[in-house]
Amino acid sequence: MVGSYKYFNILVGNVKPCDPPYFKNMPTTKKLQVFVSSTFTDLEHERQAAVEAILTAGHIPAGMELFAAGDKLQMRVIEKWIDDSDVYLLILGVRYGSIEPDSGKSYTHLEYEYALKHNKALFVCVIDEQERKARIKNGVKEEHSDKLRDFRDLVCCDKVVSFWKNFGELKYAILRSMATDFAERENLGGWVRIKPKIIKESQNAQPPSEIIVQTSNNEEFDFEVVKVDAKGKIYERNKHKAKQQIENVYGINLEMVYIPAGEFMMGSDEDETEQPIHKVTIKQPFYMGKYPVTQAQWQAVMGDNNPAEFKGDNRPVENVYWDDAVKFCEKLSKLTKQTYRLPSEAEWEYACRAGTTTPFYFGETITSDLANYNQNINKTTNVGNYPANEFGLYDMHGNVWEWCADGWNDNYKNAPTDGRVWGNNNKNRVLRGGSWFNSPNNVRSAFRNRVNLRFNSFGFRVVR
């Protein structure tokens, strides 16, 4: 398909397109049109999250937002939109939807059957069973439960299906699917611009390098370390000291904490990707960012192009891809005459554990007083709001995922034991630490994730 985007604002309402597109290895001249199908009143916010995710991925959302399904004529219009779309996205929640009298099926069900019949690329997002029960308990009426159950069983059979509990998980599932399942399909036509415009990046003028100075050298700082019992109650508080160096970049401080050499047992028995547990020896001390890179630090180094969705100078920068983090390190290195880089996965876990062997550096469990994970904040927070570990590092659990230098390996078989980067040609890169929308299990010290995209929970911290 070749076309302009004249209908774009009508379809997505007041959602603003993200510019530039957030997938670097996706074709920049081809955009997929994604038809979003769901019941309406009960999933209005979920549809909005889906539209934002599709825009973030650099594609075109489509749907019948201006019309309520309810007559055959409107169904013909919907079918035309599905015909013109490349991908059909179904969001299934608690309700089955309005029934079309002749077929006895909901209009959402009929849309799905039409897309299936016409061989559209399908992606289905189904509400998690616990979340479904919680919504019903909170007053959402489950209409036509038998029909809904049969429909749910149908769409979960041999399809690309993701389960979601909240907006963050839904957006992440759509972003990931667009990047891994649909972006590289040659059989999806997509929309292309007739005359693509080449937009040159603005050159952000930087002040003279003389104002970049190292303001301290191994000064000590004080911080508190807490320990919690099995219920998450703090039973111990201790004062600690650690050494740091502070790099001042255009008036913005970057605090780098001294991490001593040592050894630890890497991995856990929780998941196959975290096995086998193996001893890793970090032979040389290094410095690691006290916090994830903040938006103020990002802009000091990279200019005014702040990609973060949740704005705030002291919030971590997010919506950064692995390549962006590497470029930040390269530019920071050039400015400061120091060698900055992303940590290896082994260095990251060693620094996170800080001598501990429990799932979290403060104990066996986690609470909303200890880290920013999926406990109703639903966005990033300023760095340093939660307790540090024994090395003096903050936000190693939650807030934003942190990119590591390594390519993804499915497990630790034949992994290096000296802490070096475990490189390969896998386009998926390793993320550690979990984020503001992840469950407790996903913010453990040993938990591993891999993706090849940008998202509003992906950040990083640097080492040297």
C-alpha positions in Angstrom: 0.0 0.0 0.0 1.1 3.5 -0.7 -0.6 6.4 1.0 -0.7 9.5 3.1 -1.9 9.5 6.6 -4.9 11.9 6.3 -7.1 9.7 8.4 -4.5 9.4 11.2 -5.8 12.0 13.7 -9.4 10.8 13.4 -8.4 7.3 14.4 -6.2 7.9 17.3 -7.9 10.9 18.9 -5.7 13.1 21.0 -2.7 10.6 21.1 0.4 12.2 19.6 2.6 10.2 17.3 6.1 9.4 18.7 8.8 10.9 16.6 11.2 9.4 15.7 10.0 5.7 15.5 11.4 3.6 18.4 12.6 0.5 16.5 16.0 1.1 15.0 16.2 -2.2 13.1 12.7 -1.9 11.6 12.3 -0.5 8.1 12.0 3.3 8.5 10.1 3.7 5.2 7.4 1.1 5.9 4.7 1.4 8.5 2.3 -1.4 9.3 -1.4 -0.5 9.9 -2.7 -2.3 13.0 -6.4 -2.7 13.5 -7.3 -2.6 17.2 -10.4 -4.7 18.1 -12.0 -5.0 21.5 -15.2 -4.3 23.4 -15.3 -0.6 24.0 -16.6 0.8 27.4 -14.8 -1.7 29.6 -11.5 -1.5 27.7 -11.3 2.2 26.8 -8.0 2.7 28.7 -6.5 -0.5 27.4 -7.3 0.6 23.8 -5.5 3.9 24.5 -2.5 2.0 25.8 -2.5 -0.2 22.7 -2.6 2.9 20.4 0.3 4.4 22.3 2.3 1.2 22.0 1.6 1.0 18.3 2.7 4.6 17.8 5.7 4.1 19.9 6.7 1.2 17.6 6.5 3.5 14.7 3.3 2.1 13.1 -0.3 3.2 12.4 -3.2 2.3 14.7 -6.6 1.9 13.2 -10.0 1.2 14.7 -13.6 2.2 14.9 -13.4 4.7 17.8 -16.0 7.0 16.4 -18.7 4.3 16.0 -20.4 1.8 18.4 -20.7 -1.6 16.9 -24.3 -2.5 16.5 -25.6 -2.8 12.9 -24.7 -4.7 9.8 -23.9 -1.6 7.8 -21.2 -0.6 10.3 -19.8 -4.1 10.2 -19.2 -3.6 6.5 -17.2 -0.5 7.3 -15.2 -2.4 9.9 -14.4 -5.1 7.3 -13.1 -2.5 4.9 -10.7 -1.2 7.7 -9.6 -4.8 8.4 -9.0 -5.3 4.7 -6.7 -2.3 4.6 -4.8 -3.2 7.7 -1.7 -5.4 7.9 -2.1 -6.7 11.4 -5.2 -7.5 13.5 -4.8 -6.9 17.2 -7.5 -8.3 19.5 -7.7 -7.2 23.2 -9.9 -9.5 25.1 -11.2 -8.6 28.6 -14.1 -9.4 30.8 -17.0 -8.7 28.4 -18.0 -10.6 25.2 -19.6 -7.5 23.6 -22.8 -6.6 21.8 -24.5 -9.5 20.0 -25.2 -9.4 16.2 -28.8 -10.9 16.0 -28.4 -13.2 13.0 -25.2 -15.0 14.0 -25.6 -14.8 17.8 -22.0 -13.7 18.0 -20.5 -10.5 19.3 -19.3 -7.9 16.8 -15.8 -8.3 18.2 -16.1 -12.1 17.6 -17.2 -11.4 14.0 -14.3 -9.0 13.5 -11.9 -11.7 14.6 -13.4 -14.4 12.3 -13.3 -12.0 9.4 -9.6 -11.2 10.0 -8.8 -15.0 10.4 -10.7 -15.8 7.2 -8.8 -13.2 5.2 -5.4 -14.4 6.5 -4.5 -11.2 8.5 -1.5 -11.4 10.7 -3.1 -12.0 14.2 -2.0 -10.9 17.6 -4.2 -11.5 20.7 -3.9 -9.9 24.2 -6.0 -11.7 26.8 -6.7 -10.5 30.3 -4.9 -12.6 33.0 -7.2 -14.9 34.8 -6.5 -13.4 38.3 -7.1 -9.9 36.9 -10.3 -11.0 35.2 -11.6 -12.3 38.6 -10.5 -9.2 40.4 -12.4 -7.0 37.9 -15.6 -9.0 38.3 -15.2 -8.8 42.1 -14.9 -5.0 41.7 -18.1 -4.7 39.8 -17.4 -5.3 36.2 -20.2 -7.4 34.8 -19.2 -10.5 32.8 -21.9 -10.7 30.1 -22.5 -13.8 28.1 -19.9 -15.7 30.1 -20.3 -19.0 28.2 -19.8 -17.3 24.8 -16.9 -15.4 26.2 -15.3 -18.6 27.5 -15.6 -20.3 24.1 -14.3 -17.3 22.3 -11.3 -17.0 24.7 -10.5 -20.7 24.1 -10.7 -20.2 20.4 -8.3 -17.2 20.2 -5.8 -18.9 22.6 -5.5 -21.8 20.2 -2.4 -21.7 18.0 -2.1 -17.9 17.9 0.3 -15.3 19.0 -1.2 -14.7 22.5 0.0 -12.6 25.4 -1.6 -12.3 28.8 -1.8 -8.9 30.6 -2.7 -7.6 34.0 -2.2 -3.8 33.6 -1.5 -1.1 31.0 2.3 -1.5 31.3 2.2 -5.3 30.5 -0.2 -4.7 27.7 1.9 -2.0 26.1 5.1 -4.1 26.5 3.5 -7.2 24.9 2.4 -5.1 21.9 5.7 -3.4 21.5 7.6 -6.7 21.8 5.3 -8.5 19.3 5.6 -5.7 16.8 9.3 -5.9 17.0 9.8 -9.7 17.0 6.8 -11.1 15.3 5.7 -8.6 12.6 8.4 -6.1 11.9 10.5 -8.3 9.6 7.7 -10.1 7.8 8.2 -9.6 4.1 4.6 -10.6 3.3 3.2 -7.6 5.2 2.9 -4.8 2.7 2.7 -1.8 5.0 2.4 1.9 4.1 5.3 3.8 2.5 5.8 7.5 1.9 6.0 8.5 -1.7 8.7 11.0 -1.0 10.5 10.1 2.2 12.1 13.2 3.8 15.5 13.0 5.2 15.6 14.9 8.4 19.1 15.8 9.7 19.6 15.6 13.4 20.1 19.0 14.9 23.6 19.6 16.1 23.4 20.6 19.7 26.1 23.1 20.4 28.1 22.1 23.5 30.0 24.4 25.8 33.8 24.2 25.7 35.4 21.1 27.2 37.2 23.2 29.8 34.1 23.2 32.0 34.1 19.4 32.2 36.0 18.7 35.4 36.4 15.8 37.8 35.2 17.4 41.1 36.2 14.7 43.5 38.5 11.7 43.8 37.5 8.7 46.0 35.6 10.7 48.5 33.5 8.8 51.1 29.8 9.0 51.4 27.4 7.7 54.0 24.2 5.7 53.4 21.9 3.3 55.2 21.4 -0.4 54.4 18.3 -2.2 55.6 17.4 -5.9 56.1 13.9 -7.3 56.0 12.2 -10.4 57.4 10.1 -12.9 55.4 7.1 -10.5 55.6 9.1 -7.5 54.3 9.4 -5.8 57.7 12.6 -4.0 58.3 14.4 -5.5 61.3 17.9 -4.1 60.9 19.3 -0.7 59.8 23.0 -0.2 59.4 25.1 2.8 58.5 27.7 2.2 55.7 30.4 4.1 53.9 31.6 3.7 50.3 33.9 5.6 48.0 32.8 7.5 44.9 34.2 9.7 42.2 32.1 12.5 40.8 32.4 13.6 37.2 30.9 17.0 36.5 29.6 17.3 32.9 28.3 20.7 32.0 27.3 21.4 35.6 25.6 18.0 36.1 27.2 15.5 38.5 27.7 11.8 37.6 28.5 9.9 40.8 30.5 6.7 40.2 30.7 4.2 43.1 33.8 2.1 43.8 33.0 -1.6 43.4 35.7 -3.9 44.9 37.0 -7.0 43.3 35.5 -10.3 44.6 33.6 -13.4 43.7 30.0 -14.6 43.9 27.6 -17.3 42.9 25.8 -16.1 39.8 22.3 -17.3 38.9 19.5 -19.0 40.8 17.2 -22.1 40.8 14.1 -20.0 40.0 14.3 -20.2 36.2 16.2 -22.3 33.6 17.6 -19.1 32.1 19.3 -18.4 35.4 21.1 -21.8 35.5 23.5 -23.4 36.1 24.5 -21.4 39.2 28.2 -20.8 38.8 31.1 -19.0 40.6 32.2 -15.8 38.9 35.4 -14.0 40.0 35.6 -10.2 39.4 39.4 -9.8 39.4 39.5 -6.0 39.0 37.6 -3.4 40.9 35.5 -1.0 38.8 33.3 2.0 39.2 29.5 1.9 38.6 26.9 4.7 38.4 25.3 5.2 41.8 22.0 5.6 40.0 20.6 4.8 36.6 21.5 7.5 34.2 19.1 10.4 34.8 17.4 12.7 32.3 19.5 15.6 33.4 22.7 13.5 32.8 21.4 12.3 29.5 20.7 15.8 28.3 24.1 17.1 29.5 25.9 14.6 27.3 23.5 14.1 24.4 21.8 17.5 24.1 18.2 18.4 24.5 16.7 15.2 22.8 15.2 13.7 26.0 13.4 10.5 24.9 11.8 9.8 28.3 8.0 9.5 28.6 8.0 10.2 32.4 9.7 13.6 32.4 11.9 14.8 35.3 15.5 15.8 35.6 16.1 13.3 38.5 14.1 10.5 37.0 15.9 7.8 35.0 16.1 8.4 31.3 13.9 5.7 29.5 12.7 4.9 26.1 16.3 4.2 25.2 17.5 1.3 23.0 20.7 -0.5 23.6 22.5 1.4 20.8 21.5 4.7 22.4 23.1 3.6 25.7 26.3 2.6 23.9 26.4 6.0 22.1 25.9 7.8 25.4 28.9 5.9 26.8 31.0 6.7 23.7 30.2 10.4 23.9 30.7 10.6 27.7 34.1 8.9 27.3 35.1 11.4 24.7 34.0 14.4 26.8 35.7 13.2 30.0 38.7 11.3 28.7 37.6 8.3 30.7 36.4 5.0 29.3 32.7 4.6 30.1 30.7 1.5 29.0 27.7 -0.7 29.8 28.4 -3.3 32.5 28.7 -7.0 31.6 25.8 -9.1 32.9 28.1 -10.7 35.5 29.3 -7.3 36.7 25.7 -6.1 37.0 24.6 -9.1 39.1 27.7 -8.9 41.3 27.2 -5.2 41.9 23.5 -5.7 42.6 23.9 -8.5 45.1 26.7 -6.7 46.9 27.7 -9.8 48.8 24.1 -11.1 49.4 22.7 -14.4 48.3 19.0 -13.7 48.8 16.6 -12.9 46.0 16.9 -9.2 46.8 19.8 -7.3 48.3 17.7 -6.5 51.4 16.3 -10.0 52.0 13.9 -12.7 50.8 11.1 -10.5 49.8 10.2 -7.0 48.6 7.7 -4.3 49.5 6.7 -1.0 48.0 8.8 0.7 50.7 11.9 -0.9 49.2 11.7 -0.5 45.4 9.5 0.9 42.6 7.8 -2.1 41.0 4.1 -2.8 40.0 2.6 -1.4 43.2 0.3 1.3 41.8 2.9 4.0 41.1 2.7 3.1 37.4 5.6 5.3 36.4 9.3 6.0 37.2 10.3 7.8 40.3 13.3 10.0 41.1 16.4 8.0 41.6 17.6 7.3 45.1 14.2 7.2 46.7 14.7 3.6 48.0 17.4 1.9 50.2 20.8 1.3 48.7 22.7 -2.0 48.7 25.9 -2.6 50.7 28.0 -1.2 47.8 26.1 2.1 47.9 24.1 1.6 44.7 20.5 2.7 44.4 17.6 1.4 42.3 19.1 -1.9 41.3 15.7 -3.4 41.9 12.9 -1.8 39.9 12.3 1.7 38.5 13.8 0.9 35.0 15.4 -2.1 33.4 19.1 -1.6 32.8 20.9 -2.6 29.6 24.0 -4.8 29.8 26.7 -5.1 27.2 26.0 -8.8 26.6 24.0 -10.5 23.8 21.4 -12.9 25.0 22.2 -16.5 25.9 19.4 -18.8 26.9 21.2 -20.0 30.0 24.7 -20.0 31.7 26.1 -23.1 30.1 29.7 -22.4 29.1 29.4 -18.8 30.5 32.7 -17.0 31.3 33.6 -17.1 34.9 35.7 -14.0 35.0 33.0 -11.4 34.6 33.7 -10.4 31.1 31.1 -9.6 28.5 29.6 -12.7 26.9 29.2 -11.5 23.4 27.5 -13.0 20.4 25.5 -12.0 17.4 22.1 -12.2 19.0 20.2 -9.0 18.3 18.4 -9.4 21.6 20.4 -7.7 24.4 20.3 -8.4 28.1 18.3 -6.3 30.5 18.5 -6.6 34.3 16.8 -5.3 37.4 13.1 -5.1 36.4 11.1 -1.9 36.4 8.1 0.1 37.6 5.5 -2.2 36.0 7.1 -5.6 36.8 6.1 -8.1 39.4 8.4 -8.9 42.4 9.7 -12.0 40.6 11.0 -9.9 37.7 13.0 -7.5 39.9 15.1 -10.2 41.6 18.9 -9.9 41.6 19.2 -12.9 39.3 16.3 -12.3 36.9 17.2 -12.0 33.2 15.3 -10.4 30.3 16.1 -9.8 26.7 14.6 -7.6 24.0 15.4 -5.7 20.9 13.3 -2.6 21.2 12.7 0.7 23.2 10.2 1.0 25.9 9.3 3.5 28.7 10.8 1.2 31.3 14.2 0.6 29.6 17.2 2.6 30.9 20.8 1.9 31.9 23.7 2.8 34.1 27.3 3.1 33.2 30.6 1.6 34.5 34.2 2.4 33.9 
